[in-house]
Amino acid sequence: MLAAVAMAFSLIIGIPSGVLEKMFDPFFTTKATGTGLGLSISQTIMQEHGGSIAVDSREGRGTTVLLNFPLEKRTGERRTA
């Protein structure tokens, strides 16, 4: 599959390994008022369209996030409900 990295960005602060392992889990949040659904929903949408989200992080050193979008049209059934 042809893919294009449409967005790549770096954060100065690294994500702790315990958080990194759970960050895409539904309802996982580190915020007092967060729902923990944002990254889970984003990952599902990307996967349903043939893309992906990749996170590389070193605590105290930095984090890089890559959003990979397919160049080809997805051929398959959409998830319903």
Secondary structure, DSSP 8 states (H G I E B T S, - for coil): --EEEEEEEEESS---HHHHHHTTSTT--SSTT--S-HHHHHHHHHHHTT-EEEEEEETTTEEEEEEEEESS---S-----
